[in-house]
Amino acid sequence: MRILAVLWLFFLVRLCGAGRRCKVDTSLFNVEEEKEDGVRILKLTAKAGVTAKKVKYDGERVWKDDERSCLSAILYLDGEKPTLAVLVTRNAKYKLKRVYRYHNGKKWKRSRKSKHKRKLKKLKKKLTALKGKCKPADKPVEPQTFLAVAPPPFKTTPITLDLASPDQSTFEIGKSLIYGVSYRGFIPKDAFYIFSVMDAGVEVWTAGTGETSGLVNSYTKGDSSLITIGVDKGDDLEHKHFEKLDGKWREVTLGDFLNKLKEMNKSGSSPNPFTTSPFSQ
Protein backbone atom coordinates (compact mmCIF):
# COMPACT_ATOMS: atom_id res chain seq x y z
CA MET A 1 0.00 0.00 0.00
CA ARG A 2 2.83 2.36 0.88
CA ILE A 3 4.55 1.59 -2.45
CA LEU A 4 1.35 2.47 -4.34
CA ALA A 5 1.10 5.75 -2.46
CA VAL A 6 4.70 6.64 -3.32
CA LEU A 7 4.15 5.79 -7.00
CA TRP A 8 0.98 7.88 -7.08
CA LEU A 9 2.81 10.84 -5.53
CA PHE A 10 5.61 10.48 -8.08
CA PHE A 11 3.04 10.45 -10.88
CA LEU A 12 1.40 13.64 -9.61
CA VAL A 13 4.73 15.44 -9.39
CA ARG A 14 5.63 14.48 -12.97
CA LEU A 15 2.16 15.39 -14.20
CA CYS A 16 2.31 18.88 -12.71
CA GLY A 17 5.78 19.69 -13.99
CA ALA A 18 7.35 20.36 -10.59
CA GLY A 19 4.09 21.90 -9.44
CA ARG A 20 4.28 25.25 -11.22
CA ARG A 21 1.73 24.50 -13.93
CA CYS A 22 -0.69 22.97 -11.44
CA LYS A 23 -0.71 26.26 -9.53
CA VAL A 24 -2.59 27.86 -12.44
CA ASP A 25 -6.26 27.09 -13.12
CA THR A 26 -5.92 24.70 -16.07
CA SER A 27 -9.69 24.65 -16.54
CA LEU A 28 -9.34 28.24 -17.80
CA PHE A 29 -5.88 28.28 -19.38
CA ASN A 30 -3.47 26.20 -21.40
CA VAL A 31 -0.11 26.57 -19.63
CA GLU A 32 3.40 26.19 -21.02
CA GLU A 33 6.76 26.83 -19.37
CA GLU A 34 9.90 28.12 -21.08
CA LYS A 35 12.75 30.60 -20.67
CA GLU A 36 13.01 34.14 -21.98
CA ASP A 37 16.44 35.76 -21.73
CA GLY A 38 17.29 33.56 -18.76
CA VAL A 39 14.01 34.17 -16.92
CA ARG A 40 11.63 31.25 -16.38
CA ILE A 41 8.16 32.18 -17.57
CA LEU A 42 4.72 30.61 -17.65
CA LYS A 43 2.64 31.38 -20.73
CA LEU A 44 -1.10 31.19 -20.25
CA THR A 45 -3.59 31.09 -23.12
CA ALA A 46 -7.33 31.10 -22.45
CA LYS A 47 -9.01 27.91 -23.62
CA ALA A 48 -11.56 28.10 -26.43
CA GLY A 49 -15.02 29.08 -25.21
CA VAL A 50 -13.73 30.15 -21.78
CA THR A 51 -14.19 33.61 -20.23
CA ALA A 52 -11.41 34.17 -17.72
CA LYS A 53 -12.29 37.07 -15.41
CA LYS A 54 -9.36 36.40 -13.10
CA VAL A 55 -5.86 34.94 -13.02
CA LYS A 56 -4.54 33.14 -9.95
CA TYR A 57 -1.24 31.50 -9.07
CA ASP A 58 -1.09 29.07 -6.17
CA GLY A 59 -4.40 30.46 -4.90
CA GLU A 60 -3.20 34.07 -4.89
CA ARG A 61 -5.00 36.49 -7.17
CA VAL A 62 -2.72 38.05 -9.78
CA TRP A 63 -5.50 39.95 -11.57
CA LYS A 64 -9.28 40.23 -11.58
CA ASP A 65 -11.70 42.40 -13.56
CA ASP A 66 -15.44 41.81 -13.84
CA GLU A 67 -15.58 44.01 -16.96
CA ARG A 68 -12.77 42.31 -18.89
CA SER A 69 -11.57 38.81 -19.72
CA CYS A 70 -7.99 37.58 -20.00
CA LEU A 71 -6.98 36.19 -23.40
CA SER A 72 -3.36 35.42 -22.53
CA ALA A 73 -0.73 36.16 -19.90
CA ILE A 74 2.97 35.82 -19.23
CA LEU A 75 4.12 35.24 -15.64
CA TYR A 76 7.81 35.93 -14.93
CA LEU A 77 9.25 33.74 -12.16
CA ASP A 78 11.85 34.70 -9.59
CA GLY A 79 12.72 31.31 -8.14
CA GLU A 80 9.50 29.32 -7.75
CA LYS A 81 7.10 32.27 -7.66
CA PRO A 82 6.07 34.83 -10.27
CA THR A 83 6.85 38.46 -9.46
CA LEU A 84 5.89 40.12 -12.76
CA ALA A 85 2.96 39.59 -15.11
CA VAL A 86 1.77 40.91 -18.48
CA LEU A 87 -1.82 40.17 -19.50
CA VAL A 88 -3.78 40.77 -22.69
CA THR A 89 -7.39 41.54 -21.75
CA ARG A 90 -10.58 42.31 -23.67
CA ASN A 91 -13.86 44.01 -22.78
CA ALA A 92 -17.37 43.30 -24.11
CA LYS A 93 -16.77 45.63 -27.08
CA TYR A 94 -13.60 43.74 -28.10
CA LYS A 95 -11.37 46.58 -26.93
CA LEU A 96 -8.01 45.06 -26.05
CA LYS A 97 -5.65 46.29 -23.38
CA ARG A 98 -2.30 45.09 -22.12
CA VAL A 99 -2.19 45.01 -18.31
CA TYR A 100 0.98 45.02 -16.19
CA ARG A 101 1.20 43.66 -12.63
CA TYR A 102 3.99 43.16 -10.10
CA HIS A 103 4.30 41.48 -6.69
CA ASN A 104 5.63 43.74 -3.93
CA GLY A 105 6.42 40.87 -1.57
CA LYS A 106 2.98 40.91 -0.01
CA LYS A 107 0.46 41.15 -2.84
CA TRP A 108 0.00 41.85 -6.55
CA LYS A 109 -0.31 45.49 -7.57
CA ARG A 110 -0.91 47.52 -10.72
CA SER A 111 2.03 48.55 -12.83
CA ARG A 112 2.88 50.41 -16.04
CA LYS A 113 4.83 49.42 -19.13
CA SER A 114 7.83 51.60 -18.23
CA LYS A 115 7.90 50.29 -14.66
CA HIS A 116 7.53 46.70 -15.89
CA LYS A 117 10.51 47.13 -18.22
CA ARG A 118 12.68 48.41 -15.37
CA LYS A 119 11.67 45.60 -13.04
CA LEU A 120 12.15 42.94 -15.73
CA LYS A 121 15.60 44.30 -16.55
CA LYS A 122 16.49 44.17 -12.85
CA LEU A 123 15.20 40.58 -12.58
CA LYS A 124 17.24 39.48 -15.60
CA LYS A 125 20.36 41.09 -14.14
CA LYS A 126 19.77 39.36 -10.81
CA LEU A 127 19.27 35.92 -12.39
CA THR A 128 22.33 36.37 -14.62
CA ALA A 129 24.44 37.12 -11.55
CA LEU A 130 23.07 34.06 -9.75
CA LYS A 131 23.73 31.88 -12.78
CA GLY A 132 27.37 32.94 -12.72
CA LYS A 133 27.64 31.64 -9.16
CA CYS A 134 26.15 28.22 -10.01
CA LYS A 135 28.39 25.19 -9.70
CA PRO A 136 29.33 23.37 -12.92
CA ALA A 137 27.21 20.43 -11.80
CA ASP A 138 24.07 22.55 -11.71
CA LYS A 139 21.77 21.57 -14.55
CA PRO A 140 19.94 24.40 -16.33
CA VAL A 141 16.24 24.14 -17.04
CA GLU A 142 15.66 23.31 -20.70
CA PRO A 143 13.21 25.68 -22.43
CA GLN A 144 10.10 24.34 -24.14
CA THR A 145 8.70 25.60 -27.42
CA PHE A 146 5.49 27.61 -27.16
CA LEU A 147 3.70 30.25 -29.20
CA ALA A 148 1.15 32.43 -27.42
CA VAL A 149 -1.76 34.56 -28.65
CA ALA A 150 0.29 37.61 -27.73
CA PRO A 151 4.06 37.66 -28.34
CA PRO A 152 6.63 39.02 -25.87
CA PRO A 153 5.85 42.73 -25.56
CA PHE A 154 9.19 44.41 -26.26
CA LYS A 155 10.41 44.27 -29.87
CA THR A 156 13.06 46.48 -31.45
CA THR A 157 13.49 45.69 -35.18
CA PRO A 158 10.75 46.64 -37.70
CA ILE A 159 9.96 44.26 -40.56
CA THR A 160 7.37 44.00 -43.35
CA LEU A 161 5.04 41.03 -43.75
CA ASP A 162 4.26 40.21 -47.38
CA LEU A 163 1.24 37.90 -47.36
CA ALA A 164 2.13 36.56 -50.82
CA SER A 165 5.68 35.56 -49.83
CA PRO A 166 6.26 35.67 -46.06
CA ASP A 167 9.88 35.45 -44.93
CA GLN A 168 10.19 32.27 -42.85
CA SER A 169 13.49 33.48 -41.40
CA THR A 170 11.72 36.32 -39.58
CA PHE A 171 8.24 34.83 -38.96
CA GLU A 172 6.75 31.85 -37.20
CA ILE A 173 3.98 30.73 -39.57
CA GLY A 174 1.12 28.54 -38.40
CA LYS A 175 -1.30 26.92 -40.82
CA SER A 176 -4.57 25.09 -40.31
CA LEU A 177 -7.95 24.40 -41.89
CA ILE A 178 -10.81 25.49 -39.61
CA TYR A 179 -14.41 24.86 -40.70
CA GLY A 180 -13.35 24.86 -44.34
CA VAL A 181 -11.46 28.15 -44.03
CA SER A 182 -7.70 28.14 -44.69
CA TYR A 183 -6.09 29.97 -41.77
CA ARG A 184 -2.55 31.28 -41.45
CA GLY A 185 -1.08 33.05 -38.43
CA PHE A 186 2.10 35.14 -38.54
CA ILE A 187 4.15 35.96 -35.42
CA PRO A 188 7.51 37.75 -35.79
CA LYS A 189 10.52 35.96 -34.35
CA ASP A 190 13.03 37.20 -31.79
CA ALA A 191 13.28 41.01 -31.54
CA PHE A 192 11.21 41.75 -34.66
CA TYR A 193 7.88 43.55 -34.83
CA ILE A 194 5.59 44.12 -37.82
CA PHE A 195 5.73 47.69 -39.15
CA SER A 196 3.77 47.13 -42.36
CA VAL A 197 1.72 44.48 -44.17
CA MET A 198 1.79 44.03 -47.94
CA ASP A 199 0.31 41.63 -50.49
CA ALA A 200 2.58 40.94 -53.47
CA GLY A 201 4.23 44.32 -52.96
CA VAL A 202 0.94 46.24 -52.57
CA GLU A 203 0.51 48.05 -49.25
CA VAL A 204 -2.32 46.83 -46.99
CA TRP A 205 -1.43 48.52 -43.69
CA THR A 206 1.40 50.62 -42.27
CA ALA A 207 1.88 51.39 -38.59
CA GLY A 208 1.08 54.91 -37.41
CA THR A 209 3.04 56.89 -34.83
CA GLY A 210 3.73 54.73 -31.78
CA GLU A 211 2.09 51.65 -33.32
CA THR A 212 3.52 48.15 -33.80
CA SER A 213 2.07 44.74 -34.56
CA GLY A 214 2.99 41.31 -33.26
CA LEU A 215 0.30 39.16 -34.88
CA VAL A 216 -1.48 38.89 -38.23
CA ASN A 217 -4.16 36.31 -39.01
CA SER A 218 -5.18 35.47 -42.58
CA TYR A 219 -8.41 33.70 -43.63
CA THR A 220 -9.01 32.49 -47.19
CA LYS A 221 -11.58 30.37 -48.98
CA GLY A 222 -11.85 30.38 -52.75
CA ASP A 223 -11.73 33.99 -53.94
CA SER A 224 -12.54 35.37 -50.47
CA SER A 225 -9.71 36.73 -48.32
CA LEU A 226 -9.70 38.41 -44.90
CA ILE A 227 -6.99 39.47 -42.51
CA THR A 228 -6.97 40.81 -38.97
CA ILE A 229 -3.97 42.73 -37.61
CA GLY A 230 -3.27 43.05 -33.91
CA VAL A 231 -2.07 46.63 -33.37
CA ASP A 232 -0.23 47.58 -30.19
CA LYS A 233 -0.07 51.24 -29.14
CA GLY A 234 1.37 51.69 -25.68
CA ASP A 235 -0.70 49.65 -23.23
CA ASP A 236 -3.65 49.44 -25.65
CA LEU A 237 -4.29 46.72 -28.22
CA GLU A 238 -6.83 46.68 -30.99
CA HIS A 239 -7.59 44.65 -34.09
CA LYS A 240 -7.83 46.14 -37.56
CA HIS A 241 -9.78 44.10 -40.12
CA PHE A 242 -9.37 44.02 -43.90
CA GLU A 243 -11.19 42.35 -46.80
CA LYS A 244 -9.81 41.74 -50.28
CA LEU A 245 -12.49 42.69 -52.79
CA ASP A 246 -11.95 42.75 -56.57
CA GLY A 247 -8.23 42.40 -56.00
CA LYS A 248 -7.99 45.37 -53.62
CA TRP A 249 -7.71 45.43 -49.82
CA ARG A 250 -10.01 47.70 -47.81
CA GLU A 251 -10.48 48.15 -44.07
CA VAL A 252 -13.83 46.92 -42.70
CA THR A 253 -15.64 47.08 -39.37
CA LEU A 254 -15.60 44.22 -36.88
CA GLY A 255 -19.24 43.44 -37.69
CA ASP A 256 -18.60 43.25 -41.44
CA PHE A 257 -15.49 41.15 -40.81
CA LEU A 258 -17.37 38.61 -38.67
CA ASN A 259 -20.28 38.45 -41.14
CA LYS A 260 -17.90 37.79 -44.02
CA LEU A 261 -16.04 35.16 -42.01
CA LYS A 262 -19.34 33.44 -41.29
CA GLU A 263 -20.22 33.49 -45.00
CA MET A 264 -16.89 31.85 -45.78
CA ASN A 265 -17.78 29.09 -43.35
CA LYS A 266 -20.94 27.45 -44.64
CA SER A 267 -21.08 24.99 -41.71
CA GLY A 268 -22.64 27.64 -39.46
CA SER A 269 -20.12 28.76 -36.83
CA SER A 270 -16.99 30.84 -37.36
CA PRO A 271 -13.59 30.47 -35.73
CA ASN A 272 -13.05 33.15 -33.09
CA PRO A 273 -10.48 35.57 -34.58
CA PHE A 274 -9.39 36.67 -31.10
CA THR A 275 -8.69 33.28 -29.50
CA THR A 276 -8.20 30.74 -32.31
CA SER A 277 -4.58 29.98 -33.13
CA PRO A 278 -3.20 27.78 -35.94
CA PHE A 279 -0.16 27.09 -33.75
CA SER A 280 -2.26 25.02 -31.32
CA GLN A 281 -4.06 22.92 -33.92
C-alpha positions in Angstrom: 0.0 0.0 0.0 2.8 2.4 0.9 4.6 1.6 -2.4 1.3 2.5 -4.3 1.1 5.8 -2.5 4.7 6.6 -3.3 4.2 5.8 -7.0 1.0 7.9 -7.1 2.8 10.8 -5.5 5.6 10.5 -8.1 3.0 10.4 -10.9 1.4 13.6 -9.6 4.7 15.4 -9.4 5.6 14.5 -13.0 2.2 15.4 -14.2 2.3 18.9 -12.7 5.8 19.7 -14.0 7.3 20.4 -10.6 4.1 21.9 -9.4 4.3 25.3 -11.2 1.7 24.5 -13.9 -0.7 23.0 -11.4 -0.7 26.3 -9.5 -2.6 27.9 -12.4 -6.3 27.1 -13.1 -5.9 24.7 -16.1 -9.7 24.6 -16.5 -9.3 28.2 -17.8 -5.9 28.3 -19.4 -3.5 26.2 -21.4 -0.1 26.6 -19.6 3.4 26.2 -21.0 6.8 26.8 -19.4 9.9 28.1 -21.1 12.8 30.6 -20.7 13.0 34.1 -22.0 16.4 35.8 -21.7 17.3 33.6 -18.8 14.0 34.2 -16.9 11.6 31.3 -16.4 8.2 32.2 -17.6 4.7 30.6 -17.6 2.6 31.4 -20.7 -1.1 31.2 -20.2 -3.6 31.1 -23.1 -7.3 31.1 -22.4 -9.0 27.9 -23.6 -11.6 28.1 -26.4 -15.0 29.1 -25.2 -13.7 30.2 -21.8 -14.2 33.6 -20.2 -11.4 34.2 -17.7 -12.3 37.1 -15.4 -9.4 36.4 -13.1 -5.9 34.9 -13.0 -4.5 33.1 -9.9 -1.2 31.5 -9.1 -1.1 29.1 -6.2 -4.4 30.5 -4.9 -3.2 34.1 -4.9 -5.0 36.5 -7.2 -2.7 38.0 -9.8 -5.5 39.9 -11.6 -9.3 40.2 -11.6 -11.7 42.4 -13.6 -15.4 41.8 -13.8 -15.6 44.0 -17.0 -12.8 42.3 -18.9 -11.6 38.8 -19.7 -8.0 37.6 -20.0 -7.0 36.2 -23.4 -3.4 35.4 -22.5 -0.7 36.2 -19.9 3.0 35.8 -19.2 4.1 35.2 -15.6 7.8 35.9 -14.9 9.2 33.7 -12.2 11.9 34.7 -9.6 12.7 31.3 -8.1 9.5 29.3 -7.8 7.1 32.3 -7.7 6.1 34.8 -10.3 6.8 38.5 -9.5 5.9 40.1 -12.8 3.0 39.6 -15.1 1.8 40.9 -18.5 -1.8 40.2 -19.5 -3.8 40.8 -22.7 -7.4 41.5 -21.7 -10.6 42.3 -23.7 -13.9 44.0 -22.8 -17.4 43.3 -24.1 -16.8 45.6 -27.1 -13.6 43.7 -28.1 -11.4 46.6 -26.9 -8.0 45.1 -26.1 -5.6 46.3 -23.4 -2.3 45.1 -22.1 -2.2 45.0 -18.3 1.0 45.0 -16.2 1.2 43.7 -12.6 4.0 43.2 -10.1 4.3 41.5 -6.7 5.6 43.7 -3.9 6.4 40.9 -1.6 3.0 40.9 0.0 0.5 41.2 -2.8 0.0 41.8 -6.5 -0.3 45.5 -7.6 -0.9 47.5 -10.7 2.0 48.6 -12.8 2.9 50.4 -16.0 4.8 49.4 -19.1 7.8 51.6 -18.2 7.9 50.3 -14.7 7.5 46.7 -15.9 10.5 47.1 -18.2 12.7 48.4 -15.4 11.7 45.6 -13.0 12.2 42.9 -15.7 15.6 44.3 -16.5 16.5 44.2 -12.8 15.2 40.6 -12.6 17.2 39.5 -15.6 20.4 41.1 -14.1 19.8 39.4 -10.8 19.3 35.9 -12.4 22.3 36.4 -14.6 24.4 37.1 -11.5 23.1 34.1 -9.7 23.7 31.9 -12.8 27.4 32.9 -12.7 27.6 31.6 -9.2 26.2 28.2 -10.0 28.4 25.2 -9.7 29.3 23.4 -12.9 27.2 20.4 -11.8 24.1 22.6 -11.7 21.8 21.6 -14.6 19.9 24.4 -16.3 16.2 24.1 -17.0 15.7 23.3 -20.7 13.2 25.7 -22.4 10.1 24.3 -24.1 8.7 25.6 -27.4 5.5 27.6 -27.2 3.7 30.3 -29.2 1.2 32.4 -27.4 -1.8 34.6 -28.6 0.3 37.6 -27.7 4.1 37.7 -28.3 6.6 39.0 -25.9 5.9 42.7 -25.6 9.2 44.4 -26.3 10.4 44.3 -29.9 13.1 46.5 -31.4 13.5 45.7 -35.2 10.7 46.6 -37.7 10.0 44.3 -40.6 7.4 44.0 -43.4 5.0 41.0 -43.8 4.3 40.2 -47.4 1.2 37.9 -47.4 2.1 36.6 -50.8 5.7 35.6 -49.8 6.3 35.7 -46.1 9.9 35.4 -44.9 10.2 32.3 -42.8 13.5 33.5 -41.4 11.7 36.3 -39.6 8.2 34.8 -39.0 6.7 31.9 -37.2 4.0 30.7 -39.6 1.1 28.5 -38.4 -1.3 26.9 -40.8 -4.6 25.1 -40.3 -8.0 24.4 -41.9 -10.8 25.5 -39.6 -14.4 24.9 -40.7 -13.3 24.9 -44.3 -11.5 28.1 -44.0 -7.7 28.1 -44.7 -6.1 30.0 -41.8 -2.5 31.3 -41.5 -1.1 33.0 -38.4 2.1 35.1 -38.5 4.2 36.0 -35.4 7.5 37.8 -35.8 10.5 36.0 -34.3 13.0 37.2 -31.8 13.3 41.0 -31.5 11.2 41.8 -34.7 7.9 43.5 -34.8 5.6 44.1 -37.8 5.7 47.7 -39.1 3.8 47.1 -42.4 1.7 44.5 -44.2 1.8 44.0 -47.9 0.3 41.6 -50.5 2.6 40.9 -53.5 4.2 44.3 -53.0 0.9 46.2 -52.6 0.5 48.1 -49.2 -2.3 46.8 -47.0 -1.4 48.5 -43.7 1.4 50.6 -42.3 1.9 51.4 -38.6 1.1 54.9 -37.4 3.0 56.9 -34.8 3.7 54.7 -31.8 2.1 51.7 -33.3 3.5 48.2 -33.8 2.1 44.7 -34.6 3.0 41.3 -33.3 0.3 39.2 -34.9 -1.5 38.9 -38.2 -4.2 36.3 -39.0 -5.2 35.5 -42.6 -8.4 33.7 -43.6 -9.0 32.5 -47.2 -11.6 30.4 -49.0 -11.9 30.4 -52.8 -11.7 34.0 -53.9 -12.5 35.4 -50.5 -9.7 36.7 -48.3 -9.7 38.4 -44.9 -7.0 39.5 -42.5 -7.0 40.8 -39.0 -4.0 42.7 -37.6 -3.3 43.1 -33.9 -2.1 46.6 -33.4 -0.2 47.6 -30.2 -0.1 51.2 -29.1 1.4 51.7 -25.7 -0.7 49.6 -23.2 -3.6 49.4 -25.7 -4.3 46.7 -28.2 -6.8 46.7 -31.0 -7.6 44.7 -34.1 -7.8 46.1 -37.6 -9.8 44.1 -40.1 -9.4 44.0 -43.9 -11.2 42.4 -46.8 -9.8 41.7 -50.3 -12.5 42.7 -52.8 -12.0 42.8 -56.6 -8.2 42.4 -56.0 -8.0 45.4 -53.6 -7.7 45.4 -49.8 -10.0 47.7 -47.8 -10.5 48.1 -44.1 -13.8 46.9 -42.7 -15.6 47.1 -39.4 -15.6 44.2 -36.9 -19.2 43.4 -37.7 -18.6 43.2 -41.4 -15.5 41.2 -40.8 -17.4 38.6 -38.7 -20.3 38.5 -41.1 -17.9 37.8 -44.0 -16.0 35.2 -42.0 -19.3 33.4 -41.3 -20.2 33.5 -45.0 -16.9 31.9 -45.8 -17.8 29.1 -43.4 -20.9 27.5 -44.6 -21.1 25.0 -41.7 -22.6 27.6 -39.5 -20.1 28.8 -36.8 -17.0 30.8 -37.4 -13.6 30.5 -35.7 -13.1 33.2 -33.1 -10.5 35.6 -34.6 -9.4 36.7 -31.1 -8.7 33.3 -29.5 -8.2 30.7 -32.3 -4.6 30.0 -33.1 -3.2 27.8 -35.9 -0.2 27.1 -33.8 -2.3 25.0 -31.3 -4.1 22.9 -33.9 
